[in-house]
């Protein structure tokens, strides 16, 4: 079996006495599409934020692409990672947030070209060509010269997806990417993510409350509760015939809109 592209080994995350991730063991294979579901406060978004190095860990080790994320190998041992190591590891991952986090004073095109030029060292022409290709992918070619404030929420989130892709990540993380959108705009964002999943060999880790979408897009679904994976399996197993009573309770509550 090939080495997973993401591996959590007994990872702990705590805030004071509150444990958010409880010795979490979790891995994702290269090219796999994995959705994390679960109640609020179960640790779902924390997993993504830790991978993006937006949150530190309290214990355990995480590997991305076979390399430790929050540690560096020194003299055969693992030592806390320095900023240069974290910067290098970050380039493998792209994240789409609940809020769009676009630069409001930059055009759509410049939102997509700024980081590839400053971080990856692309020329202006290379960055522009990549941005135009991605705007076509997300269906926003004609909006390249607009500012984020001139776009709908759904359009802004599609720009957010394109901006994450502009860095050519191996892994895409989606943290409830439709939760801030009006209901009629959700579909256009899910369509773009679905297209990415079908047409591109990206590893994708998705946190979402859109259960029907999770069932369609995922290779595997993980149900989180109290900082642990309580149950995981194929979409048909989790949504069609969950083994755990806690999973059944959660899915029943979601269906009833509680």
C-alpha angles and dihedrals in degrees: 000000000000120000113268117250090223123033129172112196113195091321117186126192119182137169105206105306093342112101113209098172116029111204090310118200110191136146139183125202124226109279094008120140108216127179123200117207132175145113124304111281094026094119099257100129091037089065090058095043091052091050090052088049090241089123128035125227126242096208146350129044133276122203125200116186089350093303125106111253104202094027139055127214110245123171090340094309134096115249128180110281122252124225094262091057092047091050091052093047092048091064090072093062136063124189135200112200134206089249115051097236094197121158101256095202094054128077119246090257093052091047085061099042102042100079097038088054098043100035105028096031096234118165118249091255094048093048092047092049091050092047093050091050090052094046087055089051092054094040099246104111093126092054098059095113097043125099121240092252089063092059133079119249091257091052091048091052090050088053087051090055091048091048092053091048092050089075090060095234122187090215128043120202121197118192106196090309095185101042095096094048131098109251094251091057097051095083096059092055094045089050090057093048090047090052091050091052093049101041106032132062093229126141105234130196113186133186110194146149090211097104098177090052092047089053092052100044107035133094088192136011123207121199111210124199127167094350097309137090103253095181138357136180145116117321090255091053096047099039098030104038115004115187099206123075090217090057091050091050092051095047091046091052092049092050091050091047095237 
